[in-house]
Amino acid sequence: MSTTAEAMRSAEAHSAHNYHPLPVVVASAEGAWMTDVEGRRYLDMLAGYSALNFGHGNRRLLDAAKAQLERVTLTSRAFHHDRFADFCTELAALCGKEMVLPMNTGAEAVETAVKTARKWGYEVKGVPDGQAKIVVASGNFHGRTTTIVSFSTDHEARDHYGPYTPGFEIVPYGDLTALAAAVTANTVAVLLEPIQGEAGVLVPPAGYLRGVREVTRERNVLFMADEIQSGLGRTGKTFACEHEEVVPDVYVLGKALGGGVVPVSAVVADRDVLGVFRPGEHGSTFGGNPLACAVALEVIAMLRTGEYQQRATELGDHLHRELNLLVGGGAVTAVRGRGLWAGVDIAPGHGTGREISERLMELGVLVKDTHGSTIRIAPPLVITKEDLDWGLDQLRSVLAAG
């Protein structure tokens, strides 16, 4: 078995440097804990950016995957398979919608949502061909494909990848007036994260999502909610939009839908939206494959119990109470979030987000920084209160050390 240093040297030598991971090399994991190649244990307080909502090695998900592995893993969509109809039926029901278009990754799902909105705009709304506009928010993170970075305001994600795809109008996140002003006769959709994760777990002002829903309904525009990080239990609801009793026209899902076992994503909407597609117009070799459907079906069944949403609510309330006690003490300037999801802004002079993450790693806790001074906390929803408190103790220790 390689040491941490050996594994890192090999990775640096033979992989593209598109990530800057913390210097830990994970070899195994269970629940909310990970173990590195040298046997040291770490509390996972990131959960794969919400892909691991149900924890590492969840027995129900592994059993579902193993059973399917013995039967059939891939047919392509050239043929039907016996898990596909159940997956589409159950996911549509979970979302309160009629149709599902499965893909693999979150970025693929967002690209699919963009194509859906444009096609709907031309064929249903009657927008002149080539004139469709989609309103998005500054600070967004929807993925890193060429089209998606075209409407990013993050220079690291966007710069030097042009020429950029046109057709997007960027407005400030949380500014309903600006959003309403940006909607024109050629606008086909508003695409938003109900909570912006990569931007630092930004929760919009109360009433914002309801306002977006009203504007889009009045102007005959699709409201597309990117719930890839915020959805499937993370915030204490199945979908973050539920906190404002809002139902979008289109759900964009991913990450936790695959249970941390396989990549699964989907666009979910009613027939009058997804019904615009005809055979051959969009697809994916792996999208909706039998293994993905088997795992996702188990994820849906687990969410239907309400257990994970309840854990996210109760432990999330505790998490935010404890984190908010740190504000005003000199080390933390702000805390944001909802459920088991928080962005913690570190005061200048106490270290960058990266430095705080590295110090926490040394104490056995894994988090991730963003935008220089912020750390994100998003443990698996299966974490115990005792482990959560231990992780928070380590954060207090790091902050107290200055």
N, C-alpha and C positions, 0 to 999 in steps of 0.2 A: 504494500500500500504506500502511495506517495505521501510525503509530508506536505504540510500546507505550503511551505516555500517552494517545493518541487512542483506541485500542482499549479501554483500560480505562475511560476516561470514558464512552464509548458504552455499554459493558456495565453500568456503574454506573447509568446513566440509564434504561436500557430493559429490564433483567432484574431479576427478584426477587432479593433479597440473601440467598438461602438457602445460599450458599457464601461463603467468605472466601479466595479463591485468592491464591497468591503473585503478586507483580507481574511476571509474565512472560507473554508472549502468543506461543504456539507457532504456527508457520506450516508446519513440515514436520518429519518424523522418519524415522529409519532405524536399525534395530537397537536399540541402547541409547542413541542420541543424538537429541536434539531441537534444532531451530533456530528462533529467534524471528523476529518480523517485521522485525527490524533486522539479521538475519544472525548473531547470536551463538549459539554452540552450548552445549548443556547435556547433562550426563550424567544420564539418567533413572534414578534410584535408587528409584522408586516403582512403576513399571510398571502404572499404572492400578489400584492396589490388587490386583494379580495378574491383571487382565484381559489384560495384555500379557506374559504369561509367555514367549511366543515372539518377542517383540520387535516393534518398529514396522516396518510394511511387509514382513513376512515373505513372501518370494517364493512359497513353496508355498501360503500362505493366500490371497494376492492372486490367484494364478493360478486357484485353485479358485473364488474369488468371481467373477472376471471371466468364467470359462467359464459359470458358472451365470447370471450377469446376461444373457448373450446368449440364454438358453433360456427360463427362467420363474423369476420371483422370488416370486410369491404366488398361491396358489389358495384360501386359507382351508381349514379342515378340512372344508368342505362336499364336497370332492372329494379323491381320492387324488392323490399326485404321485410321481414315480419316484425321489425321493431319500429319502422318508420311511421306508420299510421298512428300507433299509440303515442309516440313522441309528439307528433304534431297536434294530436287531439288534446293531450294532457297539458302541453305548454300553452296552447291557445286558451284552454280553460283557465289555467292559472292567471293568464293575463286578461281574461275577459274579452278575448278577441276571437276571430274566426279562422285566420290563416297564419301559417308559419313558413318562412323561407329560411332554411338552415344553411349556415356557413361554418367556418372553423374558428377564425380568430376575431377579436373585437374589431380590428381595423377593417377586415373583410365585411363585417356586418355594417359598419358605418358606410363603407363604399356602396354596399347594397342599398342602404337607406337613401343615400344620395341619388342613386340611379332610380330607385322607386319613386322618390319625390318628383324627379324631373319627368319621368314617363307619365306619372299621374297628372302632372301639370299640363303636359301637352295633350294627352288623350282624354282627360276628364275635365280639367278646369278650362282648357282651351287657350293656354298661353302660346304665343307664336313660337314656332320651332327655333331652338337655339337661344331663346331669350329668358329662360327660367333663372330665377334668383333664389338663393337659400340664405336666410338670415342666421348668423352664428354669433357667438359671444367671444369677446376678447378673453385671453387667459385660458381658452379651451384646450383640452387634450382629448382628441378622438382617435389618435393613432399617428403613424409616421409614413403612410404611403404618399405618393406624389400628390394626389388630389387633396388629401387631408392636410398635408403641411402647407398647401396653397392658402388655406384659411387659418393657419396658426399664427399667433403673435409671439411665439417662443422662438427667438433667434437661433438657438441651438438646433431646434427641430426643422427650421425653415430655410436658413441661409444657404445659398449655393446649390439649391436644388431646382432652380427655375429652368425654363419658363414655367410659370405657375398656371394652374387651372383657373379659368375665370368662372364667374357665376355666383360669387359669395359676397355678402355684405356683413361686415363685422361691426358689432355694436358693443358698448360696455356691458359686462355681466351685471345683472341685477337692476339695470336701468330700463324700466318698462316704457317710459316715454320715448327713449331713443329707439327701442325695439319697434314700437308702434309706428314711429315716423319712418322707419326703414322699410316697412311692408308696403309694397306697391302692387299694381295689378298683375305684374309678372312674377311676384313672389309665390313660390310653390310650397315652401316649408320654412319653419323655424326649427333649428337643430340645437338642442341645449343639453348640458349635463345638469340634472336637478341639484347636484352638489358637485363642484369642481374639485376633483381629487388631486391631480398633478399640480394644480395652481396653489395647493396648500390647504385642501379641505375647506373650500369656501362655500358657506351656506348663503343662499340669496336672501334678500329681505323678505320678511313675512308678507304673504300675499302676492309675491312676484309670479310664482308659477300659476296661481289662479288668474292673474292678470294676463299672462301669456296665453293661457287657455281661452280666455274671453276674446282677446285680440285675434287669435288664429281662427276661432270659430266664426267671428263676425266677418272676417276678410276672406273666408274660404281658403285657408292656408293650413297645411298639415303641421301639427305639433309633434315633433319627433324627439323623444326623450332618450338620451344615451344613458342607460342604466347599467352599463357594463361594469363599472366599479360600485355604484351606489345601490344596485338592485340585488335581489335574492337574499334578503335578510340583513345586510350589513348595517342599515340605519335603524333597525327595530321594526321595520315594515317590510313586506315582500318587495315593494318598490318605494323609492324615496319620494316619488310624486304623491304617494298616499298621505304624506304628512300634511298636504294641503288639499286632500280629497280631490285630486286632479287625475283624470284619465287622459293620457295623450292619444293621438291617433296612431302613433307608431312607437313601439318599444324596441330599442336596440339593446340586445343582451349578449353576454359573453362571460369570460372569466369563471365565476362560480358555477355557471351552468355545466361546466365540465368537471366540477368537483375536485380540481387539482389533479385529475387523472389523465384526461385527454382534452385537447382544445375543442370547445363547442361554442358556437355563437349562433344567433338567429335574429331575424327581423320579424316582428309579430304585429299584425294589424288586421283590420277587417277586410272582407272580400272586395269592397269598393276601392280599396287601395292596392293590396297585393294581387288582386285579380287582373291588374293591367299586364302581368307577365304571361307570355305564351311560350310554348316549348322552343328551346334554342336561344332565347333572348338573355338568359342569365343562368349561371350554374357554378358548380364546384365538384370536382372529382370526389373529394373527401367529405363534402358537406352532407350532413345527415347520414353518415355511415352507421352500420349496425352497432359498432362498439360505442360510438359517441351517443347514439340514441339510448342504448342500454344504461349508460352511466347517467345521462341527463334525466332519464325517467326516474331513476332512484333519487336524484337531486330534487326533482319536482315532488316526489312522494314525501321526502323529508321536510320540505318546506310546507307542505299541506298540514303537517302536524302543528305548526305554529311555534314549536319548541325553540327553534333557532331565532326567530324574530323576538320571542320573549326574552331569551338570553341576551340578545343584543340590546334590548331595551333596558333590562335591569342592570346588567354589567356596564352598559354604556352610561347610564345615569351615575353610577358609582365612579366610573372613569372620569367623567367630566367634572364631578364634584371635587375629586382629588386634584385634577389638573388645574382647575380654576383657583384652588388655594395657592398655587404657585405664582399666579399673576400678582404683580405688585411687590414681589419680594426682591426684585432687582435682576433676576435671571430670566424670567419669562415675561414677555410683553403682551401676549395675547394667546388665547386658546379658542379654536373653532371646531365645529363638527357636529355629528349627530350619531347616536347609537355607539357602536364599538368602532368609532372612526374619529380621529382627532388630528388637527394640525396644531403644532406648538411652535410659536415664534420665539426664538432665542434672542435675548438682548445683546446688543453689541458689547464686546468686551468679555463675554462668557464663552465665546467660541462660535464658529460657523456650525451650520447644521451637520456638515460632514464631520467636523471635529467631535461634536457631541455624539454622533452615531458611532464613531470609532471608540470613544471612551466607554460608551454603553456596551459595545461589543467586548471590550476587555473585561467587563463585569458579567458577561454572559447574556446580554439582551441585544436582539437584532431589530433595528429600525432603519428607516431610510430618510435621507434629507431631500429637500427640494427647494429651489429658488434661494439658495444661499444660506438663509437663516432659519429655515423651518424644518422640523422633523415631523414625520407622519407616523401615527400610531394606529394600527389596524390589526389586532391579533385575530387568530381564528375564533369563530364564535363558540367553539367548544372549550375555550380556555376557562380554567377554574378561577374563582375569585381570589383564592390564595396565590395562585401563580401571577395573576394580574397585579395584585398588591405587591408581590415580590419585585416584579418588573418596575412598578412605580417607585418602589424604594430605591432601586438602582438609579433611576432618573434623578431622584432627589439628591442622592449621593454625588452624582456627577455635577449637578448644578451647584451644590453647596461647595464643591471643590473649586469652583470658579474657572 
